[in-house]
Amino acid sequence: MALRQLILGKKIQALTAQRDALRNGDADFATRAAALATREDVLAAALNEMTADTPEEDRQAVEGDVNQLEADRAALTQEQDIHNQQVADIEEQIRALQQELDDLNARAATPATPAAPVPSQTHEREDEHPMANRTRFFGMNNQERDAFLARQDVKDFLQRVRDFGGQKRAVSGAELNIPDTVLPLIRENIDKYSKLISKVYFKAVKGTARQNIAGSIPEAVWTEMKGKINELAISFSQVEVDGYKVAGYIPIHNSLLEDSDLALATEILTAIGQAIGYALDKAIVYGTGIKMPLGIVPRLAQTAEPDGYGENARQWVDLHTKNILAVRGGTAGNYTQLTGIDLFKGIAKAAKAAKGKYSRGVKVWLMNEGTHQTINIEAMSINASGAIVSGLGSTMPVIGGEIIELDFIPDGEIIYGYADEYLLVERKGIQLAMSEHVLFLEDITLYKGTARYDGLPVIAEGFAAIAIGGGVPTTSVAFVADAANA
C-alpha cells in the first residue's frame, strides 16, 4: 500500500505542476482581453464620429477593423475555452487521485480497535481558535485542510517538530525531514507572496547554469531563381548564473508547539512564504548583483561594462540614458507633473524604450499602490450616466500589460518591461531547520528558512524605468543589512 501511495503522490505532484503552468497563462488572457476592450472603445469612438460626409474608404477601413476585432475576440474565446477545459480536466484527475490517496491513507491509519466517534465538522474544539477554524487554510476549504493535516507524513512532520521541542538542548538544530506533501504547499505560498516569480522566465536548476541567447535574426536575400544563394550570419551568446542564499529565522513561542496542528503549520508556512517571496521580488527589481540577483533597474543604470562581464555574453549596451526616463512638464529647474491625457501620452512615449522582440508578450508595469492610485485618478472621466469611472483598473490602457503593486518601489516611479526577458533560476528549494537553545530562557524556538536563487535581465533593453512625479527614477534602494555576516 505504501508504494501505491507514493505513486499517487508523485502523479498528483506532476499534475499540480502541469496545472500551475497552465494557470500562469491566465494573466496573458486577461491582458489580451483588455487590449480587445480598448480596441473596441477606439472603434466605437470612430463609428460615432462618422457622418454622411465620411469618405467610403474610411468607412470600409473601420468596418474592416471591426470585422478583424470580432474575429480576434472569437479566436481568443475559443483559445481560452480550450485552456479552461485543459485546466478542468487536470483538476478532475487530481481530485480522483487525491480521493484514492485519501482512502488509502484512511485505511492505513485505521486502528484495530473501534475508533472514538468523530465530531461533526461544525463542532469546535475548546482549545481551537474560532477564526482559524473558519478561515481558508492556504486556499483549501475545511475538508481539504483536514485531509491535508490527516496525512500520515504530515502528522509525522508535525510530531517531529514537537519531539524536537521536548528533547534536550544538545539535540537542537537538527534538520527537519519535510515530507513531499508539505513541499508543494510551501512552493504555492511563495508564489502567492512573490508577485513576479510567475511572470519572469523561471528555471529550477542544479549547479552553475548557462542560458543561450540567439542573436538578431538576419534578413534573407532576394535573388534570381537560378542565382547563387547568399550566406546569412547568425550569432549566439551566453550568460552564466550562479546561486545566492535568501534566508532568515523566525522566533515561535513554545506554546505554539503545544497548540493545534493548524496553528503550527500556519505559523511556519506563512512566515517563510512572506519573507522569501518579498525578498525575491525586491531583488528582481533592485538587486545589486552582489550576493543576490542583478535587478532590472541597477542593470539599466550601469554606465560602463561591469567587471567580470562574461566573455560569451551578449554585447553590453549602455541604457542609462535611453531606458531611464522622466515624464514631466515645465522646464529645467521648474519641472512639473503631467496630468490627464498628457501624462498617459508621456508614459506611452517613454515605454517605447523597452524592446520586446525576444518576449512572448508578458508586459508588466511595476509601481507602488500610491502611484497606481495617482494614474488611476488621472484616467477618471464621467460616463453618459454621469458616473465617475476610470479606464485603468489593473491593466494599462492602450499599451496593455498588467499593473503589479510592489510597496518597495518609490512614489511616482514605474518599472515597465517584458517580464519574461528576466531570467530567474532556483538552485535549491525551501529547507527548514529548528533550534531551541538560542532563546532557551525566553521559551522560544527558532525556525530558519533558506532558498537559493540567482537572476538577471538577459535582455536588458526589454525594460525601462519611468518617473512621473517631476523627478528622475531611483536606481537603487536599501536592502536589509546582512548583520549576521558583518
C-alpha positions as CSV (number, residue, x, y, z in Angstrom):
1,M,0.0,0.0,0.0
2,A,2.9,2.4,0.8
3,L,4.2,2.1,-2.8
4,R,0.8,2.8,-4.2
5,Q,0.6,5.9,-2.1
6,L,4.0,7.0,-3.3
7,I,3.0,6.6,-6.9
8,L,-0.3,8.5,-6.4
9,G,1.6,11.3,-4.6
10,K,4.1,11.7,-7.5
11,K,1.2,11.7,-10.0
12,I,-0.6,14.4,-8.1
13,Q,2.6,16.4,-7.8
14,A,3.3,16.2,-11.6
15,L,-0.4,17.1,-12.4
16,T,-0.3,20.0,-10.0
17,A,2.8,21.4,-11.6
18,Q,1.2,21.0,-15.1
19,R,-2.0,22.8,-13.9
20,D,0.0,25.6,-12.3
21,A,2.0,26.1,-15.5
22,L,-1.3,26.4,-17.4
23,R,-2.7,28.8,-14.9
24,N,0.3,31.1,-15.5
25,G,-1.3,31.9,-18.8
26,D,-4.4,33.4,-17.2
27,A,-2.8,36.8,-16.9
28,D,-2.0,36.7,-20.6
29,F,-5.6,36.1,-21.4
30,A,-6.7,39.0,-19.2
31,T,-4.1,41.3,-20.9
32,R,-5.3,40.3,-24.4
33,A,-9.0,40.7,-23.4
34,A,-8.2,44.2,-22.0
35,A,-6.4,45.0,-25.3
36,L,-9.5,43.9,-27.2
37,A,-11.7,46.1,-25.0
38,T,-9.5,49.1,-25.7
39,R,-9.7,48.4,-29.4
40,E,-13.4,48.2,-29.1
41,D,-13.6,51.6,-27.4
42,V,-11.4,53.2,-30.1
43,L,-13.6,51.7,-32.9
44,A,-16.8,52.8,-31.1
45,A,-15.5,56.3,-30.9
46,A,-14.5,56.2,-34.6
47,L,-18.0,54.9,-35.6
48,N,-19.7,57.7,-33.5
49,E,-17.6,60.3,-35.3
50,M,-18.7,59.1,-38.8
51,T,-21.0,61.4,-40.7
52,A,-22.7,61.4,-44.0
53,D,-19.6,63.2,-45.4
54,T,-17.2,60.4,-44.2
55,P,-15.4,59.0,-47.3
56,E,-16.3,55.5,-48.3
57,E,-12.7,54.2,-48.0
58,D,-12.7,55.4,-44.3
59,R,-16.0,53.6,-43.7
60,Q,-14.6,50.4,-45.2
61,A,-11.4,50.7,-43.2
62,V,-13.3,51.0,-39.9
63,E,-15.7,48.1,-40.9
64,G,-12.6,46.0,-41.7
65,D,-11.2,46.8,-38.3
66,V,-14.5,45.9,-36.7
67,N,-14.6,42.5,-38.5
68,Q,-11.0,41.8,-37.5
69,L,-11.8,42.7,-33.9
70,E,-14.7,40.2,-33.9
71,A,-12.5,37.5,-35.4
72,D,-9.8,38.2,-32.8
73,R,-12.3,38.1,-30.0
74,A,-13.8,34.8,-31.3
75,A,-10.3,33.3,-31.6
76,L,-9.4,34.4,-28.0
77,T,-12.7,33.0,-26.7
78,Q,-12.0,29.6,-28.4
79,E,-8.4,29.6,-27.2
80,Q,-9.5,30.4,-23.6
81,D,-12.2,27.7,-23.6
82,I,-9.6,25.1,-24.7
83,H,-7.3,26.4,-22.0
84,N,-10.0,26.3,-19.3
85,Q,-11.0,22.8,-20.3
86,Q,-7.4,21.6,-20.1
87,V,-7.2,23.0,-16.5
88,A,-10.6,21.5,-15.6
89,D,-9.5,18.1,-16.9
90,I,-6.3,18.1,-14.9
91,E,-8.1,19.2,-11.8
92,E,-10.5,16.4,-12.2
93,Q,-7.6,13.9,-12.5
94,I,-6.1,15.5,-9.4
95,R,-9.4,15.1,-7.5
96,A,-9.7,11.5,-8.5
97,L,-6.2,10.6,-7.5
98,Q,-6.5,12.6,-4.3
99,Q,-9.6,10.7,-3.3
100,E,-7.9,7.4,-3.9
101,L,-4.9,8.5,-1.9
102,D,-7.1,9.7,1.0
103,D,-8.9,6.4,1.0
104,L,-5.6,4.5,1.2
105,N,-4.3,6.8,4.0
106,A,-7.5,6.4,5.9
107,R,-7.4,2.6,5.7
108,A,-3.7,2.6,6.7
109,A,-4.4,4.9,9.7
110,T,-7.5,2.9,10.9
111,P,-6.7,1.3,14.3
112,A,-7.6,-2.3,15.1
113,T,-10.0,-1.3,17.9
114,P,-13.1,0.8,17.3
115,A,-12.3,4.4,16.9
116,A,-14.0,7.1,19.0
117,P,-16.9,8.9,17.4
118,V,-15.7,11.7,15.1
119,P,-17.1,15.1,16.0
120,S,-19.1,16.8,13.3
121,Q,-17.3,19.4,11.2
122,T,-19.4,22.1,12.8
123,H,-18.2,21.2,16.3
124,E,-15.4,23.4,17.6
125,R,-12.8,22.2,20.0
126,E,-12.5,24.2,23.1
127,D,-8.8,24.9,22.6
128,E,-9.1,25.9,18.9
129,H,-9.2,29.5,17.7
130,P,-12.7,30.0,16.1
131,M,-11.2,32.4,13.4
132,A,-8.6,29.9,12.3
133,N,-11.3,27.2,12.1
134,R,-13.4,29.3,9.7
135,T,-10.6,30.8,7.6
136,R,-9.5,29.0,4.4
137,F,-6.1,27.4,5.0
138,F,-3.7,28.2,2.1
139,G,-6.5,28.1,-0.5
140,M,-8.0,24.9,1.0
141,N,-11.5,24.5,2.3
142,N,-12.2,22.9,5.6
143,Q,-12.4,19.4,4.2
144,E,-9.2,19.7,2.1
145,R,-7.4,21.2,5.1
146,D,-8.5,18.4,7.4
147,A,-7.4,15.8,4.8
148,F,-4.0,17.5,4.4
149,L,-3.4,17.6,8.2
150,A,-4.7,14.0,8.4
151,R,-1.9,12.7,6.1
152,Q,0.4,10.4,7.9
153,D,3.6,12.1,6.5
154,V,2.3,15.5,7.5
155,K,1.4,14.2,11.0
156,D,4.9,12.7,11.2
157,F,6.5,16.1,10.3
158,L,4.5,18.0,12.9
159,Q,5.2,15.4,15.5
160,R,8.9,15.6,14.8
161,V,8.6,19.4,15.5
162,R,7.1,18.6,18.8
163,D,9.6,15.9,19.5
164,F,12.5,18.3,18.9
165,G,10.8,20.8,21.3
166,G,10.8,18.2,24.1
167,Q,14.4,17.0,23.6
168,K,17.4,18.2,25.5
169,R,19.3,21.3,24.4
170,A,22.2,19.3,23.0
171,V,20.0,17.9,20.3
172,S,18.8,21.2,18.9
173,G,19.5,22.5,15.4
174,A,18.7,19.2,13.6
175,E,17.3,19.4,10.0
176,L,13.6,18.6,9.6
177,N,12.8,16.0,7.0
178,I,9.9,17.7,5.3
179,P,7.5,15.2,3.5
180,D,6.8,15.7,-0.2
181,T,3.2,16.7,0.6
182,V,4.4,19.7,2.5
183,L,7.0,21.0,0.0
184,P,4.4,21.8,-2.7
185,L,2.4,23.8,-0.2
186,I,5.5,25.9,0.6
187,R,6.0,26.5,-3.1
188,E,2.4,27.7,-3.5
189,N,2.9,30.0,-0.6
190,I,6.0,31.6,-2.2
191,D,4.1,32.0,-5.5
192,K,1.3,33.8,-3.5
193,Y,3.7,36.2,-1.8
194,S,6.1,36.7,-4.7
195,K,4.2,38.6,-7.4
196,L,6.9,38.3,-10.0
197,I,8.1,34.7,-9.9
198,S,5.2,33.6,-12.2
199,K,5.9,36.5,-14.7
200,V,9.7,36.2,-15.3
201,Y,11.5,33.4,-17.1
202,F,11.9,30.9,-14.3
203,K,14.0,27.7,-14.2
204,A,14.9,25.3,-11.4
205,V,18.4,24.1,-12.0
206,K,21.3,22.4,-10.2
207,G,24.9,23.7,-10.3
208,T,26.1,26.6,-12.5
209,A,23.7,27.2,-15.4
210,R,24.2,28.9,-18.8
211,Q,21.4,30.5,-20.8
212,N,22.0,30.5,-24.5
213,I,20.6,33.6,-26.4
214,A,20.3,33.8,-30.2
215,G,21.3,37.0,-31.9
216,S,19.0,39.1,-34.1
217,I,17.5,37.1,-37.0
218,P,19.2,38.2,-40.3
219,E,17.2,39.2,-43.4
220,A,17.2,36.7,-46.2
221,V,18.3,37.9,-49.7
222,W,16.1,38.0,-52.7
223,T,17.8,36.9,-56.0
224,E,17.2,35.4,-59.4
225,M,15.5,31.9,-59.4
226,K,18.8,30.4,-60.7
227,G,21.0,32.8,-58.8
228,K,23.6,31.8,-56.1
229,I,22.4,31.7,-52.5
230,N,23.8,34.4,-50.2
231,E,25.3,33.5,-46.8
232,L,23.4,34.6,-43.7
233,A,25.1,35.3,-40.4
234,I,23.6,34.5,-37.0
235,S,25.3,34.5,-33.7
236,F,24.7,33.1,-30.2
237,S,25.7,34.5,-26.8
238,Q,25.5,33.0,-23.3
239,V,25.0,34.3,-19.8
240,E,26.0,32.4,-16.7
241,V,24.1,32.3,-13.4
242,D,25.1,31.0,-10.0
243,G,23.1,30.9,-6.8
244,Y,22.8,33.1,-3.7
245,K,21.0,32.3,-0.5
246,V,18.0,34.2,0.7
247,A,17.3,33.2,4.3
248,G,16.3,34.2,7.8
249,Y,15.0,32.8,11.0
250,I,11.7,33.4,12.8
251,P,11.0,33.0,16.5
252,I,8.0,30.9,17.5
253,H,6.9,30.7,21.2
254,N,7.0,27.2,22.5
255,S,3.3,27.5,23.5
256,L,2.5,27.2,19.8
257,L,4.2,23.8,19.7
258,E,1.6,22.6,22.1
259,D,-1.3,24.1,20.1
260,S,-3.3,22.6,17.3
261,D,-1.7,21.3,14.1
262,L,-3.4,24.1,12.1
263,A,-1.9,26.9,14.2
264,L,1.6,25.4,14.0
265,A,1.6,24.8,10.3
266,T,0.1,28.2,9.5
267,E,2.8,30.0,11.6
268,I,5.7,28.2,9.9
269,L,4.5,28.2,6.3
270,T,3.1,31.8,6.2
271,A,6.2,33.4,7.7
272,I,8.6,31.6,5.4
273,G,6.5,32.3,2.3
274,Q,6.2,36.0,3.1
275,A,9.8,36.5,3.9
276,I,11.3,34.8,0.9
277,G,8.7,36.0,-1.6
278,Y,9.1,39.6,-0.6
279,A,12.9,39.5,-0.8
280,L,12.8,37.7,-4.1
281,D,10.6,40.4,-5.7
282,K,12.8,43.2,-4.4
283,A,15.9,41.5,-5.8
284,I,14.3,41.1,-9.2
285,V,13.7,44.8,-9.4
286,Y,16.5,46.4,-7.4
287,G,19.0,43.6,-6.8
288,T,22.7,44.8,-6.7
289,G,24.1,41.6,-8.3
290,I,26.4,41.2,-5.3
291,K,25.5,38.1,-3.3
292,M,22.0,38.4,-4.8
293,P,20.4,38.6,-8.3
294,L,21.1,41.6,-10.5
295,G,17.9,43.7,-10.6
296,I,16.3,45.4,-13.6
297,V,16.9,49.0,-12.5
298,P,20.5,48.6,-11.5
299,R,21.3,47.0,-14.8
300,L,19.6,49.9,-16.7
301,A,21.7,52.3,-14.5
302,Q,25.1,50.8,-15.5
303,T,27.2,53.4,-17.3
304,A,30.1,51.0,-18.1
305,E,30.6,47.3,-18.7
306,P,31.0,45.8,-15.2
307,D,34.0,43.8,-14.2
308,G,33.6,40.1,-14.8
309,Y,31.2,40.5,-17.6
310,G,31.0,37.1,-19.4
311,E,33.2,36.8,-22.4
312,N,30.4,34.9,-24.2
313,A,27.6,37.2,-23.0
314,R,25.7,39.5,-25.3
315,Q,27.3,42.7,-26.2
316,W,26.9,45.1,-23.3
317,V,24.8,48.1,-24.1
318,D,24.7,51.4,-22.2
319,L,21.0,52.0,-21.4
320,H,21.2,54.6,-18.6
321,T,20.0,57.5,-20.8
322,K,17.7,55.7,-23.2
323,N,15.8,53.5,-20.7
324,I,15.8,55.6,-17.6
325,L,13.4,58.4,-18.3
326,A,11.5,61.2,-16.7
327,V,7.9,62.0,-17.8
328,R,7.3,65.7,-16.8
329,G,6.3,69.1,-17.9
330,G,7.9,72.5,-17.4
331,T,11.5,73.4,-17.9
332,A,14.8,72.7,-16.2
333,G,14.7,74.0,-12.6
334,N,10.9,74.1,-12.7
335,Y,9.7,70.7,-13.6
336,T,6.0,69.8,-13.1
337,Q,4.0,66.6,-13.1
338,L,1.9,66.0,-16.2
339,T,-1.8,65.3,-15.8
340,G,-4.7,63.7,-17.7
341,I,-4.1,62.6,-21.3
342,D,-0.7,64.4,-21.3
343,L,0.5,62.0,-18.6
344,F,-0.5,58.9,-20.5
345,K,1.0,60.2,-23.7
346,G,4.3,60.8,-21.8
347,I,4.2,57.3,-20.3
348,A,3.4,55.7,-23.7
349,K,6.3,57.6,-25.4
350,A,8.7,56.5,-22.6
351,A,7.5,52.9,-22.8
352,K,8.8,52.7,-26.4
353,A,12.3,52.4,-25.0
354,A,11.5,48.8,-23.9
355,K,12.0,46.4,-26.7
356,G,10.1,43.1,-26.7
357,K,11.3,41.2,-29.8
358,Y,12.7,38.4,-27.5
359,S,9.5,38.3,-25.4
360,R,6.3,36.3,-25.6
361,G,4.5,39.5,-24.8
362,V,4.4,39.3,-21.0
363,K,4.2,43.1,-20.3
364,V,4.2,44.3,-16.7
365,W,4.0,47.7,-15.0
366,L,5.5,47.7,-11.5
367,M,4.7,50.5,-9.1
368,N,3.6,51.1,-5.5
369,E,-0.1,51.5,-4.5
370,G,0.1,55.3,-4.3
371,T,1.5,55.6,-7.9
372,H,-1.2,53.2,-9.1
373,Q,-3.9,55.4,-7.5
374,T,-2.3,58.5,-9.0
375,I,-2.6,57.3,-12.6
376,N,-5.9,55.8,-11.8
377,I,-7.2,59.2,-10.8
378,E,-5.7,60.8,-14.0
379,A,-7.7,58.2,-16.0
380,M,-11.0,59.2,-14.5
381,S,-13.8,60.5,-16.6
382,I,-17.6,60.9,-16.4
383,N,-19.7,58.5,-18.5
384,A,-23.0,59.0,-20.2
385,S,-24.9,58.2,-16.9
386,G,-23.0,60.9,-15.1
387,A,-21.0,58.4,-13.0
388,I,-17.2,58.8,-12.4
389,V,-15.3,55.9,-13.9
390,S,-11.7,55.1,-14.6
391,G,-10.3,53.3,-17.6
392,L,-7.3,52.0,-15.8
393,G,-8.1,49.2,-13.3
394,S,-5.2,46.6,-13.2
395,T,-4.3,46.9,-16.9
396,M,-2.5,49.8,-18.5
397,P,-4.8,51.3,-21.2
398,V,-3.8,51.5,-24.9
399,I,-0.4,49.9,-24.4
400,G,-1.7,46.9,-22.4
401,G,0.1,45.0,-19.7
402,E,-0.7,44.0,-16.1
403,I,-0.2,46.5,-13.3
404,I,1.5,44.9,-10.3
405,E,1.8,46.8,-7.0
406,L,5.1,46.5,-5.0
407,D,5.4,48.7,-2.0
408,F,9.2,49.0,-2.1
409,I,9.1,51.0,-5.4
410,P,9.4,54.8,-4.6
411,D,6.4,57.0,-5.2
412,G,5.9,58.4,-8.7
413,E,8.1,55.7,-10.3
414,I,7.2,52.9,-12.7
415,I,9.3,50.0,-13.9
416,Y,7.9,48.8,-17.3
417,G,9.0,45.9,-19.5
418,Y,8.7,42.4,-20.7
419,A,9.0,40.2,-17.6
420,D,10.0,37.0,-19.4
421,E,13.2,38.7,-20.6
422,Y,14.4,38.4,-16.9
423,L,15.9,35.1,-16.1
424,L,15.4,33.7,-12.6
425,V,17.0,30.4,-11.6
426,E,16.3,28.4,-8.4
427,R,19.2,26.4,-7.1
428,K,17.6,24.8,-4.0
429,G,14.1,24.7,-2.8
430,I,13.0,25.5,0.7
431,Q,14.8,23.9,3.7
432,L,13.6,24.2,7.3
433,A,15.5,23.6,10.5
434,M,14.9,24.5,14.1
435,S,16.9,25.3,17.2
436,E,15.8,25.7,20.8
437,H,18.9,26.6,22.7
438,V,19.3,30.1,21.3
439,L,16.4,31.6,23.2
440,F,16.1,28.9,25.9
441,L,15.3,31.3,28.8
442,E,12.6,33.1,26.7
443,D,10.9,29.7,26.0
444,I,11.2,30.4,22.2
445,T,12.1,28.0,19.4
446,L,13.8,29.5,16.3
447,Y,12.9,28.2,12.8
448,K,15.1,29.0,9.8
449,G,14.1,29.1,6.2
450,T,16.6,29.1,3.3
451,A,16.4,29.1,-0.5
452,R,18.9,29.9,-3.3
453,Y,18.3,31.9,-6.4
454,D,20.1,34.0,-9.0
455,G,18.9,36.0,-11.9
456,L,19.5,39.0,-14.2
457,P,17.8,40.8,-17.1
458,V,19.1,38.7,-20.0
459,I,17.6,41.2,-22.5
460,A,18.2,44.4,-20.6
461,E,16.7,46.6,-23.3
462,G,13.4,44.9,-22.7
463,F,12.8,47.2,-19.6
464,A,12.5,50.9,-18.8
465,A,12.4,52.9,-15.5
466,I,10.0,55.8,-15.7
467,A,9.4,58.7,-13.2
468,I,6.2,60.6,-13.4
469,G,6.4,62.9,-10.4
470,G,8.7,65.6,-11.8
471,G,12.0,63.9,-10.7
472,V,14.1,61.1,-12.1
473,P,13.9,57.4,-11.4
474,T,15.6,55.9,-8.3
475,T,18.3,53.5,-9.4
476,S,18.9,51.7,-6.0
477,V,17.1,51.0,-2.8
478,A,18.3,49.8,0.6
479,F,18.1,46.1,1.4
480,V,18.1,44.7,4.9
481,A,21.7,44.7,6.1
482,D,23.4,41.3,6.4
483,A,24.2,41.9,10.1
484,A,24.9,38.3,10.8
485,N,27.9,38.3,8.5
486,A,29.1,41.9,9.0
